[in-house]
């Protein structure tokens, strides 16, 4: 570098230094304790709850709150309760128009003195239970309405009520008085239900009722027999001996219009009675007794005494005939068999056993693989009567 160039460089003013970029400064805040923030619990539907996404959540995408969350809006619960209550009321009202007697309130129309007493006791008890039901349910509804949450915060407890000595004494003593009244009335009526009225020998009869799978067998004083149809004299005391057998199961003899239920228990004889005007009365087995329990029904035909005597005498005179055999076929065999199709048991048309007295007697008395011993206590005349009817079906193609 020459001397002149060096002097010119020394005379040049130094370049100014570059300024630092401008950085805005935030206003300083005063330091202090954080403000106490109060949050309404209703705004935090999930304060401590964590949801996992499920397929079903898509259906509730606008309301992901669990149905029974502690802080869930009660309006939906109220709607559900109202719908449930309305449905229950409709269902209960529908039962009153059932096809049973007295619009479903009573089991049937009473046509015997003991049945009248049963109905009296039933109505007496129903009055008390009906009043109690209305009082309890009415009080329940009243308390629900009176002590509902309303505008009270969800976290606030309802009114705490303690002690009501007079009320506690009332609801302790009153049930005792009610039970005493019911018990006294029932025990007053009971002798007239269980004990038959006194009557001359000519104005009463005795019929044995046997329960079998799945039929009723009736034995009359002269030894006559009928199946599923009892014939009895009108306006006379009819004593019934209800029996069962140890090779069978429990049954329950019930004619709603003529009295209460009496069990046919193996090894036990139960006694009942009725005295009814002329008419036909439906009988039922009121004890679940097996596969064909629903078909174990019968009828009690109450007829004039002279007609009753003629019936049992004619039935005894033809105790081996096809009339009884047809009853046995319809009331016993066809409960589980059909002629031309498989039912509970196999089809029977053309089966040579239907014409074989010895073979069919063995089957009736001992039963089969699935068949109970339906005729174990039958007399020889009863088996002869059945063969007299079934032999027509023994050959294939018979009518």
C-alpha positions as CSV (number, residue, x, y, z in Angstrom):
1,X,0.0,0.0,0.0
2,X,1.4,3.5,-0.9
3,X,1.8,6.4,1.6
4,X,-1.0,8.4,0.0
5,X,-3.5,5.5,0.1
6,X,-2.8,4.9,3.7
7,X,-3.4,8.5,4.7
8,X,-6.7,8.5,2.8
9,X,-7.9,5.4,4.7
10,X,-7.0,6.9,8.0
11,X,-8.9,10.1,7.2
12,X,-12.2,8.1,6.4
13,X,-14.8,8.1,9.2
14,X,-15.6,4.8,10.8
15,X,-18.9,3.1,9.7
16,X,-21.7,3.2,12.3
17,X,-22.4,-0.1,14.1
18,X,-25.6,-2.1,13.1
19,X,-28.5,-1.7,15.5
20,X,-30.1,-4.7,17.2
21,X,-33.6,-5.7,16.0
22,X,-36.6,-4.3,18.0
23,X,-38.3,-6.8,20.3
24,X,-41.6,-5.7,21.9
25,X,-41.7,-6.1,25.6
26,X,-44.8,-7.5,27.3
27,X,-46.3,-5.6,30.2
28,X,-45.3,-7.0,33.5
29,X,-48.0,-8.5,35.6
30,X,-48.3,-8.1,39.3
31,X,-47.4,-11.3,41.1
32,X,-49.8,-12.6,43.7
33,X,-52.0,-15.4,44.9
34,X,-54.2,-17.0,42.1
35,X,-57.9,-16.1,42.1
36,X,-60.3,-18.6,43.7
37,X,-62.4,-19.8,40.8
38,X,-65.8,-21.3,41.6
39,X,-67.2,-23.7,39.0
40,X,-70.8,-24.9,38.9
41,X,-70.9,-28.7,39.2
42,X,-73.5,-28.8,36.4
43,X,-70.9,-27.5,34.0
44,X,-68.5,-30.4,34.7
45,X,-70.4,-33.5,33.5
46,X,-67.1,-35.4,33.7
47,X,-65.0,-34.0,36.5
48,X,-63.2,-37.3,37.1
49,X,-64.6,-39.5,34.4
50,X,-62.7,-40.6,31.3
51,X,-64.7,-41.9,28.3
52,X,-63.4,-44.6,25.9
53,X,-64.8,-44.4,22.4
54,X,-67.2,-47.2,21.6
55,X,-69.2,-47.9,18.5
56,X,-72.4,-47.0,20.4
57,X,-71.1,-43.6,21.1
58,X,-71.9,-42.5,17.6
59,X,-75.6,-42.8,18.4
60,X,-75.1,-40.4,21.3
61,X,-72.6,-38.0,19.7
62,X,-74.5,-35.0,20.9
63,X,-74.9,-36.2,24.5
64,X,-72.0,-38.4,25.6
65,X,-73.1,-38.3,29.3
66,X,-73.7,-41.8,30.7
67,X,-77.3,-42.4,31.4
68,X,-76.8,-43.0,35.2
69,X,-74.0,-40.5,35.8
70,X,-74.2,-38.8,39.2
71,X,-74.7,-35.4,37.6
72,X,-76.9,-36.4,34.7
73,X,-80.0,-34.4,34.0
74,X,-83.0,-36.0,35.8
75,X,-85.5,-35.0,33.1
76,X,-84.8,-38.2,31.2
77,X,-85.3,-40.3,34.3
78,X,-88.6,-38.6,34.9
79,X,-89.8,-39.4,31.4
80,X,-88.8,-43.0,31.8
81,X,-90.6,-43.2,35.2
82,X,-93.8,-41.7,33.7
83,X,-93.8,-44.1,30.7
84,X,-93.1,-47.1,33.0
85,X,-95.9,-46.0,35.3
86,X,-98.4,-45.6,32.5
87,X,-97.5,-48.9,31.0
88,X,-97.9,-50.6,34.3
89,X,-101.4,-49.0,34.8
90,X,-102.5,-50.1,31.4
91,X,-101.3,-53.7,32.0
92,X,-103.0,-53.9,35.3
93,X,-106.2,-52.5,33.9
94,X,-106.1,-55.1,31.1
95,X,-106.1,-57.9,33.6
96,X,-109.5,-56.9,34.9
97,X,-111.1,-57.8,31.6
98,X,-109.8,-61.3,31.6
99,X,-112.1,-64.1,30.4
100,X,-112.5,-65.4,34.0
101,X,-115.7,-64.9,35.9
102,X,-116.5,-61.6,37.5
103,X,-114.2,-59.7,35.0
104,X,-111.2,-61.7,36.3
105,X,-111.6,-60.7,39.9
106,X,-113.0,-64.0,41.2
107,X,-112.2,-67.5,40.0
108,X,-115.8,-68.0,38.9
109,X,-119.4,-67.9,39.9
110,X,-120.1,-69.8,43.1
111,X,-122.7,-72.5,42.8
112,X,-122.1,-74.4,46.0
113,X,-122.3,-73.3,49.7
114,X,-118.6,-73.9,50.3
115,X,-117.7,-71.9,47.1
116,X,-119.9,-69.0,48.4
117,X,-117.9,-69.0,51.6
118,X,-114.6,-69.0,49.8
119,X,-115.8,-66.1,47.7
120,X,-116.9,-64.2,50.8
121,X,-113.4,-64.7,52.4
122,X,-111.8,-63.7,49.1
123,X,-113.7,-60.4,48.9
124,X,-113.2,-59.6,52.5
125,X,-109.4,-60.0,52.3
126,X,-109.4,-58.1,48.9
127,X,-111.0,-55.1,50.5
128,X,-108.3,-54.7,53.1
129,X,-105.5,-55.4,50.6
130,X,-107.0,-53.0,48.1
131,X,-107.2,-50.2,50.7
132,X,-103.7,-50.9,51.9
133,X,-102.4,-50.8,48.4
134,X,-104.0,-47.4,47.7
135,X,-102.8,-45.9,50.9
136,X,-99.2,-47.1,50.4
137,X,-98.9,-46.2,46.8
138,X,-100.7,-42.9,47.3
139,X,-98.3,-42.0,50.1
140,X,-95.4,-43.0,48.0
141,X,-96.5,-40.8,45.1
142,X,-97.3,-37.9,47.4
143,X,-93.8,-38.1,49.0
144,X,-92.1,-38.3,45.6
145,X,-93.9,-35.1,44.5
146,X,-93.6,-33.2,47.8
147,X,-89.9,-34.0,48.4
148,X,-88.7,-33.9,44.8
149,X,-85.5,-32.0,44.1
150,X,-87.1,-29.1,42.2
151,X,-84.7,-26.2,42.1
152,X,-82.5,-27.5,44.9
153,X,-78.9,-27.9,43.8
154,X,-78.0,-31.4,42.9
155,X,-75.3,-31.5,45.6
156,X,-77.7,-30.4,48.4
157,X,-79.3,-33.0,50.5
158,X,-83.1,-33.2,50.9
159,X,-84.9,-32.4,54.1
160,X,-83.8,-34.8,56.9
161,X,-86.8,-35.8,58.9
162,X,-86.4,-37.9,62.1
163,X,-88.9,-39.3,64.5
164,X,-92.7,-39.5,64.4
165,X,-93.7,-41.5,67.5
166,X,-97.5,-41.3,66.8
167,X,-97.1,-42.4,63.2
168,X,-94.8,-45.3,64.2
169,X,-97.4,-46.5,66.7
170,X,-100.2,-46.3,64.2
171,X,-98.3,-48.3,61.5
172,X,-97.4,-50.9,64.1
173,X,-100.8,-51.4,65.7
174,X,-103.0,-51.0,62.6
175,X,-101.5,-54.0,60.7
176,X,-102.0,-56.2,63.8
177,X,-105.7,-55.2,63.9
178,X,-106.1,-55.8,60.2
179,X,-104.5,-59.3,60.5
180,X,-106.7,-60.1,63.5
181,X,-109.9,-59.1,61.5
182,X,-108.9,-61.2,58.5
183,X,-108.0,-64.2,60.6
184,X,-111.2,-64.0,62.6
185,X,-113.4,-63.8,59.5
186,X,-111.5,-66.6,57.7
187,X,-111.8,-68.9,60.8
188,X,-115.5,-68.1,61.0
189,X,-116.0,-69.2,57.4
190,X,-113.6,-72.2,57.4
191,X,-116.0,-74.8,59.0
192,X,-118.6,-74.1,56.3
193,X,-115.9,-74.7,53.7
194,X,-114.3,-77.8,55.0
195,X,-117.3,-79.6,56.6
196,X,-120.2,-80.8,54.5
197,X,-123.7,-80.1,55.8
198,X,-125.6,-82.9,57.5
199,X,-128.0,-84.7,55.1
200,X,-129.9,-87.9,55.0
201,X,-128.3,-90.9,53.4
202,X,-130.7,-90.7,50.5
203,X,-129.7,-87.1,49.8
204,X,-126.0,-87.6,49.5
205,X,-123.5,-89.7,47.5
206,X,-119.8,-90.3,47.4
207,X,-117.5,-90.3,44.3
208,X,-113.8,-91.1,44.2
209,X,-111.7,-88.7,42.2
210,X,-108.4,-90.3,40.9
211,X,-105.6,-88.2,39.4
212,X,-103.5,-89.8,36.7
213,X,-101.2,-88.7,34.0
214,X,-103.0,-87.1,32.2
215,X,-106.7,-87.7,33.0
216,X,-109.3,-87.8,35.8
217,X,-111.0,-91.1,36.6
218,X,-114.2,-91.2,38.6
219,X,-115.5,-94.2,40.6
220,X,-119.1,-94.2,41.7
221,X,-120.7,-96.0,44.6
222,X,-121.8,-99.0,42.5
223,X,-118.4,-99.5,40.9
224,X,-119.2,-97.7,37.7
225,X,-116.3,-95.7,36.1
226,X,-116.1,-92.6,33.9
227,X,-113.1,-90.7,32.4
228,X,-112.8,-86.9,32.5
229,X,-116.6,-86.5,33.0
230,X,-118.2,-86.7,36.4
231,X,-122.0,-87.0,36.6
232,X,-123.5,-86.0,40.0
233,X,-127.0,-85.5,41.4
234,X,-128.4,-82.0,41.6
235,X,-129.2,-80.3,45.0
236,X,-127.6,-83.2,46.9
237,X,-124.4,-83.3,49.0
238,X,-121.7,-85.0,46.9
239,X,-118.7,-86.1,48.9
240,X,-115.5,-86.3,46.9
241,X,-112.5,-88.5,47.9
242,X,-109.5,-87.1,46.0
243,X,-106.7,-89.7,45.8
244,X,-103.3,-90.1,44.1
245,X,-101.0,-93.1,43.7
246,X,-97.3,-93.6,44.5
247,X,-96.5,-94.6,40.9
248,X,-97.9,-91.3,39.6
249,X,-97.3,-87.6,40.4
250,X,-99.1,-84.9,42.3
251,X,-102.3,-83.5,40.8
252,X,-104.8,-80.9,42.1
253,X,-108.6,-81.3,41.6
254,X,-110.3,-77.9,41.1
255,X,-113.7,-77.0,40.0
256,X,-113.7,-73.2,40.5
257,X,-117.5,-72.9,40.6
258,X,-117.9,-75.6,43.2
259,X,-115.2,-75.0,45.7
260,X,-111.5,-74.9,46.4
261,X,-108.5,-76.9,45.2
262,X,-107.7,-80.3,46.7
263,X,-104.5,-82.1,45.9
264,X,-104.4,-85.7,44.7
265,X,-101.3,-86.7,46.6
266,X,-99.8,-90.3,46.4
267,X,-100.8,-92.2,49.5
268,X,-103.1,-89.5,50.8
269,X,-106.9,-89.2,50.6
270,X,-108.3,-85.6,50.7
271,X,-112.0,-85.0,51.2
272,X,-114.2,-82.2,49.8
273,X,-117.8,-81.8,48.9
274,X,-120.3,-79.7,46.9
275,X,-124.0,-79.2,46.6
276,X,-125.0,-77.6,43.3
277,X,-127.9,-76.9,41.0
278,X,-128.1,-78.6,37.6
279,X,-125.5,-77.5,35.1
280,X,-122.0,-78.2,33.6
281,X,-118.9,-77.0,35.5
282,X,-115.4,-77.0,34.2
283,X,-112.7,-78.9,36.1
284,X,-109.0,-78.3,36.0
285,X,-105.7,-79.8,37.2
286,X,-104.2,-77.0,39.3
287,X,-100.8,-78.7,39.8
288,X,-98.2,-78.9,37.1
289,X,-98.1,-82.6,36.5
290,X,-96.1,-83.2,33.4
291,X,-95.8,-82.7,29.6
292,X,-99.6,-82.8,28.9
293,X,-100.7,-81.0,32.0
294,X,-102.6,-78.4,29.9
295,X,-104.9,-81.2,28.5
296,X,-105.8,-82.6,32.0
297,X,-109.2,-81.0,32.1
298,X,-112.7,-82.4,32.8
299,X,-116.3,-81.5,33.4
300,X,-118.8,-82.0,36.2
301,X,-122.3,-82.5,34.8
302,X,-124.9,-82.0,37.6
303,X,-128.2,-83.7,36.6
304,X,-131.5,-84.5,38.3
305,X,-131.0,-87.4,40.9
306,X,-133.1,-89.8,38.8
307,X,-130.9,-89.2,35.7
308,X,-127.8,-89.7,37.8
309,X,-129.0,-93.1,39.1
310,X,-129.9,-94.2,35.6
311,X,-126.5,-93.1,34.3
312,X,-124.4,-95.0,36.9
313,X,-126.6,-98.2,36.6
314,X,-126.3,-98.2,32.8
315,X,-122.6,-97.6,33.0
316,X,-122.2,-100.5,35.4
317,X,-124.2,-102.8,33.3
318,X,-122.0,-102.0,30.3
319,X,-118.7,-101.8,32.1
320,X,-116.9,-103.8,29.4
321,X,-118.5,-102.0,26.5
322,X,-117.2,-99.7,23.8
323,X,-118.9,-96.6,25.4
324,X,-116.4,-96.7,28.3
325,X,-113.7,-97.8,25.8
326,X,-114.2,-94.7,23.7
327,X,-113.9,-92.5,26.8
328,X,-110.6,-94.3,27.7
329,X,-109.3,-93.9,24.2
330,X,-110.1,-90.2,24.0
331,X,-109.3,-89.3,27.6
332,X,-106.2,-91.4,28.1
333,X,-104.6,-92.7,24.9
334,X,-105.2,-89.6,22.7
335,X,-103.6,-87.3,25.2
336,X,-100.3,-88.5,23.8
337,X,-101.1,-90.5,20.6
338,X,-102.7,-89.9,17.2
339,X,-103.9,-92.5,14.8
340,X,-102.1,-91.4,11.6
341,X,-99.2,-89.1,12.8
342,X,-96.5,-89.0,15.4
343,X,-97.5,-86.8,18.4
344,X,-95.9,-87.3,21.9
345,X,-95.9,-91.0,21.1
346,X,-96.0,-92.9,17.8
347,X,-98.9,-93.2,15.4
348,X,-101.2,-96.1,16.4
349,X,-103.3,-97.0,13.4
350,X,-102.5,-100.6,12.2
351,X,-100.6,-101.4,15.5
352,X,-101.5,-105.1,16.3
353,X,-101.2,-104.3,20.0
354,X,-104.5,-102.5,19.8
355,X,-106.3,-105.8,19.3
356,X,-104.1,-107.8,21.7
357,X,-105.7,-107.8,25.2
358,X,-102.7,-109.3,27.0
359,X,-100.2,-107.1,25.3
360,X,-102.1,-103.9,25.9
361,X,-102.8,-104.9,29.5
362,X,-99.0,-105.3,30.1
363,X,-98.4,-101.9,28.6
364,X,-101.1,-100.2,30.6
365,X,-100.0,-101.7,33.9
366,X,-96.2,-101.3,33.5
367,X,-95.8,-98.4,31.1
368,X,-93.2,-98.1,28.3
369,X,-90.0,-96.3,27.6
370,X,-91.6,-92.9,27.9
371,X,-95.1,-93.9,28.7
372,X,-96.3,-93.9,32.3
373,X,-98.3,-96.8,33.7
374,X,-101.6,-95.1,32.9
375,X,-103.8,-98.1,33.7
376,X,-101.9,-99.7,36.6
377,X,-105.0,-99.8,38.8
378,X,-107.6,-100.5,36.1
379,X,-109.9,-103.4,36.6
380,X,-110.2,-106.2,34.0
381,X,-113.5,-104.7,32.8
382,X,-111.8,-101.4,32.0
383,X,-109.2,-103.1,29.9
384,X,-111.9,-105.1,28.1
385,X,-113.7,-101.9,27.4
386,X,-110.6,-100.3,25.9
387,X,-110.0,-103.4,23.7
388,X,-113.6,-103.3,22.6
389,X,-113.0,-99.9,21.1
390,X,-109.3,-100.0,19.9
391,X,-109.5,-103.4,18.1
392,X,-111.1,-101.5,15.1
393,X,-107.7,-99.8,14.6
394,X,-105.5,-102.9,14.9
395,X,-105.5,-103.6,11.1
396,X,-103.8,-101.3,8.7
397,X,-106.2,-99.3,6.6
398,X,-109.0,-99.6,9.2
399,X,-111.4,-96.8,9.8
